[in-house]
Amino acid sequence: MELNDWIDEFGLEGAAALLKEKPRTVYSWYRFQKAPRLASALNIVVRTRGRVDYNGIYGPLARARAEVA
């Protein structure tokens, strides 16, 4: 599952609370403004119980950045 789809399920505030991140941080990931750091990505995988994996985090980001380039 892609990170943005998971965020959509819980809402921005809910996802931020579950991930123990600031809503602004999660929003920056959602908008592909920033990539989650490795420690944050691991936290995402663990807290989503594997529903979101590294491909679901970084794959959509890579596609979005490739479209801009």
Protein Blocks (a to p, Z undefined) as FASTA:
>chain_A
ZZklmmmmnommlmmmmnopafklmmmmmnomaccdfklmmmmmmmnnomacfklmmmmm
mmmmmmmZZ
